[in-house]
Amino acid sequence: MKLALPKSLAGYGFDKVLPVELNDVDAGHVLPSLFFLVVSEGRTRARRPNDPRALSQYLDAMARHPDLQGFADAAGRRSLERLVRGTLVTMGTSGRAHRDEQILSLVPYSLLSYRSGFPYEERRARSVDRVLYHTLLRAAGSGSALRTLFAQAFGAGLLLGNPPTLDGRYDGTTPLDLLTRLSLLFIDGLKPTPCGSARSTVLPGASPAWFDAIGHDLFAWLRVYAPRMPRQALIRHLVTLINLEMFLFSRTVTAAVTALTRQPEQLPPALQQPFAGGAPPLYLDFTAVPHGASQRLAQQAVRRDIEQAREFFGASQRLRLLDRYWDKLAGSPRTAAPLAQLYAGEPHGPAYLQALLRLEAHPATTEAVDARAEQDIDSILDGLAGDDAAARALWAERTAARGAAPLERLVRLVVEAQEGKAMTAAMLWFADTGGIERADGILQGTRAARTTWRYEPGNDLLAVLLQLVAARRHHDAGLAPHAPLAPLRLRDVLAWLTQRFGILIDRPPPDADGAEHHAAARDNLRAMLARLRQMGLFSDASDDFTVQRIHPPYARAAADREE
């Protein structure tokens, strides 16, 4: 017996809790969409003039470009196609049968990748582009300031277009690396994607403080590292940082919202303002010793987070249903006044979510909530295939046995009808943003075998974490972007990572407070320091945290290094 929910009840996401869609995502594909929002200063795309299935047409235009020679004949055309497919675009399929080939995205070698309008389907970005734009906008202070920052970081040699046409182009004189120049030649064969008058919007979700912290991280990192890093390295590391921020943001909100539904009167630290941290402990293994104590701690952390994601789905569905009822009760003369007493602010944010959860127990609204939940239960059971009376009775009995309250029974039905697909999508997000089977990911293991998953960052992510610590300290101190980065005290690095993200390296999580685990954590710290020595970022032989120093990557600006 398969439950089919009415359209009004179906759905996995709830943007008042989490503003991103938990599903498969590629941060590299998100960048061109983010670039479009930045250059257009938050305007949405008016139309999409470029057909993602017309790769052959764009190859012909590139082969005819006056700045490209040697690709006019058939052999040259084949070589050009291999080059474009292998380095300049990401290809995929479309349609339910996945038979039609199309361009999914341009590889973002420069800011001008916004001009293409790819990815064609905005839903592929899972709202990550809008979240990134709006949190960066808050950090930058204005759309023009953010556009200037991105132009300086990723727009060398470009003449950016202005709204509504946004017809940017290469200036023809600035020296560029080969791949960037080839990418610009390909983009010249595409029509510029215009923007409309509508502005992009997004809600910060359950944790506005964490939402804003993402923007502060990215803005500080871009401001400090854009003058220091080659452009392609900057883009590659930005993708790594975006994945990390999205992974840790969703992980923290998931845990905090689940805790809130258990204890509505107590606002978890992660949902409080100003920023109070509140991320659940996240133990990272640097030993990479198979079946070692440190690796087991990292595997246990993954298992806890996956179980947390399962609980979160039920919690978010409860809040989504209560939000639906709030709108209806607010329009009723009998319940409008009690609702205004419960909460009178904007219908989003952590205080609003607390108010939603109080609806269940409030004397003036309990009866109305129960009545509406009963109506929704009846609409679900009435929709069972074939109007099978026995099936309907069985589902009614099962839901009644699982909880007497009508809302609890409704949540069980909604979760049971959707949990399989919702968890599949959530695990795709978990694996993609976690970087499973990628060198720059926080997750390691085999994608198809979750029992192998563990939090075990490689050197690429370790370098980005240190860059972020250095950038935040440098930026927050009010220092000029080009000023040399000061060495970091090891103790300060560990404390910052714990306070900001809940990351633990030198000590085990609170629920693993045993002698074996403390010894494993000490070995883990030594393993991380050994990696840093190999990377040329740590050379101190002392065991004293108060004097040990880490040298941030790219400590000097590029112009200073050239001198």
C-alpha positions as CSV (number, residue, x, y, z in Angstrom):
1,M,0.0,0.0,0.0
2,K,1.6,3.2,-1.2
3,L,0.5,6.5,0.3
4,A,0.0,9.4,-2.2
5,L,-0.1,12.8,-0.5
6,P,-2.3,15.6,-1.8
7,K,-0.2,18.4,-3.4
8,S,-0.9,20.7,-0.5
9,L,0.9,18.3,1.8
10,A,3.7,16.9,-0.4
11,G,7.2,18.3,-0.4
12,Y,10.5,17.7,1.2
13,G,11.9,21.2,1.8
14,F,10.9,24.1,4.0
15,D,12.9,27.3,3.3
16,K,11.9,28.8,6.6
17,V,14.0,26.1,8.2
18,L,16.8,25.5,5.6
19,P,17.1,27.8,2.6
20,V,18.8,25.3,0.4
21,E,17.3,22.1,-1.2
22,L,18.9,19.0,0.1
23,N,19.7,17.2,-3.1
24,D,22.6,16.5,-5.5
25,V,24.6,19.7,-6.2
26,D,27.9,20.7,-7.8
27,A,29.4,23.9,-6.4
28,G,31.4,24.3,-9.7
29,H,28.1,24.5,-11.6
30,V,26.8,27.0,-9.0
31,L,29.5,29.5,-9.6
32,P,28.3,30.8,-13.0
33,S,24.8,31.4,-11.5
34,L,26.4,33.2,-8.5
35,F,28.5,35.3,-10.9
36,F,25.3,36.3,-12.8
37,L,23.6,37.4,-9.6
38,V,26.7,39.4,-8.6
39,V,27.2,41.1,-12.0
40,S,23.5,41.9,-12.3
41,E,23.4,43.0,-8.6
42,G,20.8,40.5,-7.6
43,R,18.5,40.5,-10.7
44,T,17.2,37.3,-12.0
45,R,17.6,36.1,-15.6
46,A,14.9,37.5,-18.0
47,R,15.3,34.7,-20.5
48,R,17.8,32.0,-21.7
49,P,18.9,32.7,-25.2
50,N,21.4,29.9,-25.5
51,D,20.2,26.3,-26.2
52,P,22.1,23.9,-24.0
53,R,21.7,21.2,-26.7
54,A,23.4,23.3,-29.4
55,L,27.1,22.4,-28.6
56,S,27.9,21.8,-32.3
57,Q,26.7,25.3,-33.2
58,Y,28.9,26.9,-30.5
59,L,31.9,24.8,-31.6
60,D,31.4,26.1,-35.2
61,A,31.3,29.7,-33.9
62,M,34.5,29.1,-31.9
63,A,36.3,27.5,-34.8
64,R,35.5,30.6,-36.9
65,H,36.7,33.1,-34.2
66,P,39.4,35.4,-35.7
67,D,41.6,35.0,-32.6
68,L,41.7,31.2,-33.1
69,Q,43.6,29.5,-35.9
70,G,44.2,25.9,-37.0
71,F,40.8,24.4,-36.3
72,A,39.0,25.1,-39.6
73,D,39.3,21.7,-41.2
74,A,37.7,18.4,-40.1
75,A,40.6,17.2,-38.0
76,G,40.9,20.6,-36.3
77,R,37.2,20.6,-35.6
78,R,37.5,17.2,-33.9
79,S,40.4,18.4,-31.8
80,L,38.5,21.5,-30.8
81,E,35.5,19.4,-29.8
82,R,37.7,17.2,-27.6
83,L,39.3,20.3,-26.0
84,V,35.9,21.9,-25.3
85,R,34.3,18.8,-23.9
86,G,37.3,18.0,-21.8
87,T,38.2,21.4,-20.3
88,L,35.6,24.1,-21.0
89,V,32.2,22.7,-20.5
90,T,30.5,20.0,-18.4
91,M,28.1,17.9,-20.4
92,G,25.2,15.9,-19.2
93,T,21.8,14.6,-20.2
94,S,18.2,15.8,-20.2
95,G,14.8,14.3,-20.3
96,R,13.4,11.5,-18.3
97,A,15.2,8.9,-20.4
98,H,18.5,10.8,-20.1
99,R,19.1,10.4,-23.8
100,D,19.5,14.0,-25.0
101,E,23.0,15.4,-24.4
102,Q,23.2,19.0,-23.2
103,I,25.6,21.5,-21.7
104,L,25.1,21.5,-17.9
105,S,27.5,24.3,-17.1
106,L,30.6,26.1,-18.2
107,V,33.8,25.5,-16.3
108,P,34.1,28.9,-14.5
109,Y,37.6,30.0,-15.5
110,S,36.5,33.7,-15.2
111,L,33.7,35.9,-14.1
112,L,32.4,36.1,-17.7
113,S,31.0,32.6,-17.4
114,Y,27.9,34.4,-16.2
115,R,27.2,35.5,-19.8
116,S,26.1,32.0,-21.0
117,G,23.1,31.6,-18.7
118,F,24.1,28.0,-17.9
119,P,23.1,26.0,-16.0
120,Y,19.9,26.3,-18.0
121,E,17.8,24.8,-15.2
122,E,18.0,27.0,-12.1
123,R,16.8,24.2,-9.8
124,R,20.1,22.4,-10.3
125,A,21.7,25.0,-8.1
126,R,19.5,23.9,-5.2
127,S,19.2,27.7,-4.2
128,V,22.9,27.6,-3.2
129,D,23.6,30.5,-5.6
130,R,20.9,32.7,-4.0
131,V,22.0,31.8,-0.5
132,L,25.6,32.7,-1.4
133,Y,24.7,35.9,-3.1
134,H,22.5,37.2,-0.3
135,T,24.9,36.3,2.5
136,L,27.8,37.9,0.6
137,L,25.6,40.9,0.0
138,R,25.1,41.4,3.7
139,A,28.8,41.1,4.3
140,A,29.8,43.5,1.5
141,G,27.1,46.1,2.4
142,S,26.0,46.8,-1.2
143,G,25.6,45.1,-4.6
144,S,28.1,47.5,-6.2
145,A,30.7,46.7,-3.6
146,L,30.2,43.0,-4.1
147,R,30.4,43.4,-7.9
148,T,33.7,45.3,-7.5
149,L,35.2,42.6,-5.3
150,F,34.3,39.8,-7.8
151,A,35.5,41.9,-10.7
152,Q,38.9,42.3,-9.0
153,A,39.1,38.7,-8.0
154,F,37.8,36.9,-11.2
155,G,37.4,39.6,-13.8
156,A,40.9,40.4,-15.0
157,G,40.9,41.5,-18.7
158,L,37.1,41.7,-18.8
159,L,34.7,44.6,-19.7
160,L,31.6,43.7,-17.8
161,G,28.2,44.5,-19.2
162,N,25.6,46.5,-17.4
163,P,21.9,45.6,-16.9
164,P,19.8,44.6,-18.6
165,T,22.0,43.2,-21.4
166,L,25.1,42.2,-19.4
167,D,27.0,41.9,-22.6
168,G,30.6,41.5,-21.2
169,R,33.7,40.8,-23.2
170,Y,37.4,40.4,-23.2
171,D,39.3,43.7,-23.4
172,G,41.7,42.3,-26.0
173,T,45.0,43.3,-24.3
174,T,45.3,41.9,-20.8
175,P,47.5,38.7,-20.7
176,L,45.5,35.7,-19.6
177,D,46.4,32.0,-19.1
178,L,45.6,29.7,-22.0
179,L,42.5,28.0,-20.6
180,T,40.9,31.3,-19.5
181,R,41.5,32.7,-23.0
182,L,40.0,29.6,-24.7
183,S,37.0,29.8,-22.4
184,L,36.5,33.4,-23.4
185,L,36.7,32.5,-27.1
186,F,33.9,29.9,-26.5
187,I,31.8,32.4,-24.6
188,D,32.1,34.8,-27.5
189,G,30.0,32.4,-29.6
190,L,27.1,32.6,-27.1
191,K,24.5,35.2,-26.8
192,P,24.5,37.4,-23.7
193,T,21.9,36.4,-21.1
194,P,19.9,39.5,-20.1
195,C,18.6,40.2,-16.7
196,G,15.1,41.2,-15.7
197,S,13.8,43.8,-13.3
198,A,12.9,41.2,-10.6
199,R,15.3,40.8,-7.7
200,S,16.4,37.5,-6.3
201,T,15.2,36.8,-2.8
202,V,16.0,34.2,-0.1
203,L,15.1,33.6,3.5
204,P,18.0,33.0,6.0
205,G,16.2,30.0,7.4
206,A,16.2,28.9,11.0
207,S,19.6,30.4,11.8
208,P,20.2,34.0,10.5
209,A,23.4,34.2,12.5
210,W,24.9,31.1,10.7
211,F,23.6,32.4,7.4
212,D,25.4,35.7,8.0
213,A,28.6,33.9,9.2
214,I,28.9,32.2,5.8
215,G,29.0,35.6,4.1
216,H,31.6,36.9,6.5
217,D,33.8,33.9,5.9
218,L,33.5,34.1,2.1
219,F,33.9,37.9,1.9
220,A,37.0,37.9,4.2
221,W,38.5,35.0,2.3
222,L,38.0,36.6,-1.1
223,R,39.2,40.0,0.1
224,V,42.4,38.7,1.6
225,Y,43.2,35.9,-0.8
226,A,42.3,37.4,-4.2
227,P,45.5,39.5,-4.3
228,R,47.6,36.5,-3.3
229,M,46.5,33.5,-5.3
230,P,46.5,32.7,-9.0
231,R,43.0,33.0,-10.4
232,Q,42.5,29.3,-11.2
233,A,43.7,28.4,-7.7
234,L,41.4,31.0,-6.3
235,I,38.4,29.5,-8.1
236,R,39.3,26.0,-7.2
237,H,39.7,26.8,-3.5
238,L,36.5,28.9,-3.6
239,V,34.6,25.8,-4.8
240,T,36.2,23.8,-1.9
241,L,35.2,26.5,0.6
242,I,31.6,26.8,-0.7
243,N,31.2,23.0,-0.4
244,L,32.5,23.1,3.2
245,E,30.3,26.0,4.2
246,M,27.2,24.5,2.8
247,F,27.9,21.1,4.3
248,L,28.5,22.5,7.8
249,F,25.6,25.0,7.5
250,S,23.1,22.3,6.7
251,R,24.6,19.9,9.3
252,T,24.3,22.5,12.1
253,V,20.8,23.7,11.2
254,T,19.7,20.0,11.0
255,A,20.9,19.3,14.5
256,A,19.6,22.6,16.0
257,V,16.1,22.4,14.5
258,T,15.7,18.8,15.6
259,A,16.7,19.9,19.1
260,L,14.2,22.8,19.0
261,T,11.3,20.5,18.1
262,R,12.2,18.4,21.2
263,Q,12.4,21.4,23.5
264,P,10.6,24.3,22.0
265,E,11.1,26.6,25.0
266,Q,14.9,26.3,24.7
267,L,16.5,28.0,21.7
268,P,19.6,26.0,20.7
269,P,22.9,28.1,20.5
270,A,23.1,27.6,16.7
271,L,19.8,29.5,16.3
272,Q,20.6,32.4,18.6
273,Q,21.7,35.9,17.6
274,P,24.4,37.2,17.6
275,F,26.4,34.3,16.4
276,A,27.1,31.8,19.3
277,G,28.5,28.8,17.4
278,G,26.5,25.9,18.4
279,A,27.6,23.4,15.8
280,P,27.6,19.8,17.0
281,P,31.1,18.3,17.6
282,L,32.8,17.3,14.4
283,Y,35.8,15.1,14.9
284,L,38.2,15.1,11.9
285,D,40.7,12.3,11.4
286,F,44.2,13.1,10.1
287,T,45.9,9.8,10.9
288,A,44.3,7.9,8.0
289,V,45.1,4.7,9.9
290,P,42.5,2.0,8.7
291,H,40.4,0.8,11.7
292,G,42.4,2.9,14.1
293,A,40.8,4.6,17.1
294,S,40.9,8.0,15.5
295,Q,39.3,6.8,12.3
296,R,36.6,5.0,14.3
297,L,35.8,8.3,16.0
298,A,35.5,10.0,12.5
299,Q,33.2,7.2,11.3
300,Q,31.0,7.4,14.4
301,A,30.6,11.1,13.7
302,V,29.3,10.4,10.2
303,R,26.8,7.8,11.4
304,R,25.5,10.2,14.0
305,D,25.0,12.9,11.4
306,I,23.2,10.6,9.0
307,E,20.8,9.5,11.8
308,Q,20.4,13.2,12.6
309,A,19.3,13.9,9.0
310,R,16.7,11.2,9.3
311,E,15.2,12.8,12.5
312,F,15.4,16.2,10.9
313,F,13.1,15.3,8.1
314,G,10.3,14.6,10.6
315,A,11.1,17.8,12.5
316,S,11.0,20.0,9.4
317,Q,7.8,18.4,8.2
318,R,6.2,19.2,11.6
319,L,7.2,22.8,11.2
320,R,6.1,23.0,7.6
321,L,2.6,21.7,8.6
322,L,2.3,24.1,11.5
323,D,3.4,27.0,9.2
324,R,0.5,26.0,6.9
325,Y,-1.9,26.1,9.8
326,W,-0.6,29.4,11.1
327,D,-1.6,31.1,7.9
328,K,-5.1,29.7,8.2
329,L,-5.5,30.4,11.9
330,A,-4.3,33.9,11.5
331,G,-7.3,34.6,9.3
332,S,-9.8,33.2,11.7
333,P,-11.5,35.7,14.1
334,R,-11.4,33.1,16.9
335,T,-7.7,32.4,16.8
336,A,-6.1,35.6,15.3
337,A,-5.7,37.3,18.7
338,P,-4.0,34.4,20.5
339,L,-1.6,34.0,17.5
340,A,-0.7,37.7,17.8
341,Q,0.1,37.1,21.5
342,L,2.2,34.2,20.6
343,Y,4.2,36.0,18.0
344,A,3.8,39.3,16.2
345,G,6.9,39.5,14.0
346,E,7.8,38.5,10.5
347,P,6.7,34.9,9.7
348,H,10.2,33.5,9.6
349,G,13.3,33.1,11.8
350,P,14.0,31.1,15.0
351,A,11.4,33.0,17.2
352,Y,8.7,32.3,14.6
353,L,9.6,28.6,14.6
354,Q,9.4,28.5,18.4
355,A,5.9,30.1,18.1
356,L,4.8,27.4,15.6
357,L,5.7,24.7,18.0
358,R,3.7,26.4,20.8
359,L,0.6,26.1,18.7
360,E,0.2,22.5,19.7
361,A,-0.1,23.2,23.4
362,H,-1.7,26.7,23.4
363,P,-5.2,26.4,24.9
364,A,-6.6,28.8,22.3
365,T,-5.2,27.0,19.3
366,T,-4.9,23.3,20.2
367,E,-8.4,22.4,19.2
368,A,-8.1,24.2,15.8
369,V,-4.7,22.5,15.1
370,D,-6.2,19.1,15.9
371,A,-9.2,19.7,13.7
372,R,-7.1,20.7,10.7
373,A,-4.7,17.8,11.3
374,E,-7.7,15.4,11.3
375,Q,-8.9,16.9,8.0
376,D,-5.5,16.4,6.4
377,I,-5.3,12.8,7.7
378,D,-8.7,12.1,6.2
379,S,-7.6,13.6,2.8
380,I,-4.5,11.3,2.8
381,L,-6.5,8.2,3.7
382,D,-9.3,9.0,1.2
383,G,-6.7,9.1,-1.5
384,L,-5.5,5.5,-1.1
385,A,-5.4,3.7,-4.4
386,G,-8.7,2.1,-5.3
387,D,-10.5,3.5,-2.3
388,D,-9.6,0.2,-0.5
389,A,-11.6,0.4,2.7
390,A,-9.4,-2.3,4.4
391,A,-6.2,-0.4,3.5
392,R,-7.7,2.8,4.8
393,A,-8.6,1.2,8.0
394,L,-5.2,-0.3,8.4
395,W,-3.4,3.0,7.9
396,A,-5.8,4.7,10.3
397,E,-5.0,2.0,12.9
398,R,-1.2,2.3,12.3
399,T,-1.2,6.1,12.7
400,A,-3.4,6.0,15.8
401,A,-1.1,3.5,17.4
402,R,1.9,5.7,16.8
403,G,0.6,8.8,18.6
404,A,-2.7,9.9,19.9
405,A,-2.4,13.6,18.9
406,P,-3.7,14.3,15.4
407,L,-0.7,16.4,14.4
408,E,1.7,13.6,15.5
409,R,-0.3,11.1,13.4
410,L,-0.3,13.4,10.4
411,V,3.5,13.9,10.7
412,R,3.9,10.2,10.7
413,L,1.9,9.8,7.6
414,V,3.6,12.6,5.7
415,V,7.1,11.3,6.7
416,E,6.2,7.7,5.9
417,A,5.0,8.7,2.4
418,Q,8.1,10.6,1.5
419,E,11.0,9.5,3.7
420,G,12.6,7.1,1.2
421,K,13.0,9.7,-1.6
422,A,13.7,12.5,0.8
423,M,16.6,10.6,2.5
424,T,18.0,9.6,-0.9
425,A,18.1,13.2,-1.9
426,A,19.5,14.3,1.5
427,M,22.3,11.7,1.2
428,L,23.2,13.0,-2.3
429,W,23.6,16.5,-0.8
430,F,25.6,15.0,2.1
431,A,28.0,13.2,-0.2
432,D,28.3,16.0,-2.8
433,T,28.9,18.9,-0.4
434,G,31.0,16.6,1.8
435,G,33.2,15.8,-1.3
436,I,33.1,12.1,-1.1
437,E,35.7,10.6,-3.4
438,R,37.2,14.0,-4.1
439,A,40.6,15.2,-2.9
440,D,39.2,18.5,-1.5
441,G,36.3,16.9,0.5
442,I,35.7,16.6,4.2
443,L,34.3,13.1,3.6
444,Q,36.3,10.1,2.6
445,G,35.1,6.6,1.7
446,T,33.2,4.8,-1.1
447,R,30.1,6.6,-2.2
448,A,28.1,3.4,-2.5
449,A,29.2,2.1,1.0
450,R,28.1,4.4,3.7
451,T,29.8,2.3,6.4
452,T,33.1,3.4,5.0
453,W,32.3,7.1,5.3
454,R,34.4,9.1,7.7
455,Y,35.4,12.7,8.3
456,E,39.0,12.7,6.9
457,P,40.1,15.9,5.1
458,G,43.0,15.8,2.7
459,N,45.7,18.4,2.3
460,D,43.6,20.6,-0.1
461,L,40.9,21.1,2.5
462,L,43.4,21.5,5.3
463,A,45.0,24.3,3.4
464,V,41.6,26.0,2.8
465,L,40.7,25.7,6.5
466,L,44.0,27.5,7.4
467,Q,43.3,30.1,4.7
468,L,39.9,30.8,6.2
469,V,41.3,31.1,9.8
470,A,44.0,33.5,8.5
471,A,41.6,35.5,6.4
472,R,39.1,36.0,9.1
473,R,41.7,37.1,11.7
474,H,43.3,39.4,9.1
475,H,40.0,40.9,7.9
476,D,38.4,41.2,11.4
477,A,41.5,43.1,12.6
478,G,40.9,45.7,9.9
479,L,44.2,45.1,8.1
480,A,44.7,45.9,4.4
481,P,44.1,43.0,2.1
482,H,47.7,43.2,0.7
483,A,49.4,43.2,4.1
484,P,51.4,40.1,4.9
485,L,49.5,37.5,6.9
486,A,50.8,37.0,10.4
487,P,51.7,33.5,11.6
488,L,48.9,31.7,13.5
489,R,49.2,30.2,16.9
490,L,48.3,26.6,16.8
491,R,46.1,27.0,19.9
492,D,44.2,29.8,18.3
493,V,43.6,27.8,15.1
494,L,42.2,24.9,17.0
495,A,40.0,27.1,19.2
496,W,38.6,29.1,16.2
497,L,37.7,25.9,14.2
498,T,35.9,24.5,17.3
499,Q,34.0,27.8,18.0
500,R,33.1,28.4,14.3
501,F,32.3,24.9,13.1
502,G,32.5,22.5,16.0
503,I,35.6,20.9,14.5
504,L,37.7,18.8,16.9
505,I,41.2,17.6,16.2
506,D,43.2,17.4,19.4
507,R,40.4,16.0,21.6
508,P,37.6,13.5,21.2
509,P,33.9,14.4,21.2
510,P,32.2,14.7,24.6
511,D,30.5,11.3,24.3
512,A,33.8,9.5,23.7
513,D,35.6,10.7,26.8
514,G,37.8,7.7,27.4
515,A,41.6,7.2,27.8
516,E,41.8,5.4,24.4
517,H,40.0,8.2,22.6
518,H,42.1,10.9,24.2
519,A,45.3,9.1,23.2
520,A,43.9,8.8,19.6
521,A,43.2,12.5,19.5
522,R,46.8,13.3,20.6
523,D,48.1,11.1,17.8
524,N,45.6,12.8,15.5
525,L,47.1,16.3,16.3
526,R,50.6,15.0,15.7
527,A,49.4,13.6,12.3
528,M,48.0,16.9,11.3
529,L,51.2,18.7,12.3
530,A,53.2,16.2,10.3
531,R,51.1,17.1,7.2
532,L,51.6,20.8,7.8
533,R,55.4,20.2,7.9
534,Q,55.2,18.4,4.6
535,M,53.2,21.3,3.2
536,G,55.8,23.8,4.4
537,L,53.4,25.5,6.8
538,F,54.7,24.3,10.2
539,S,58.3,23.9,11.4
540,D,58.1,24.3,15.2
541,A,59.5,21.4,17.2
542,S,58.1,22.6,20.5
543,D,55.2,20.8,22.2
544,D,54.0,24.0,23.8
545,F,50.7,25.2,22.3
546,T,51.5,28.8,23.4
547,V,54.5,29.1,21.2
548,Q,53.8,26.9,18.2
549,R,53.0,28.8,15.0
550,I,51.5,27.9,11.7
551,H,52.4,29.9,8.6
552,P,49.3,30.6,6.5
553,P,49.3,29.6,2.8
554,Y,50.1,32.5,0.5
555,A,51.1,34.7,3.4
556,R,52.3,37.4,1.1
557,A,50.4,39.0,-1.8
558,A,51.3,38.0,-5.3
559,A,52.9,41.4,-6.2
560,D,55.1,41.2,-3.1
561,R,56.3,37.6,-4.0
562,E,57.2,38.8,-7.5
563,E,59.4,41.5,-6.1
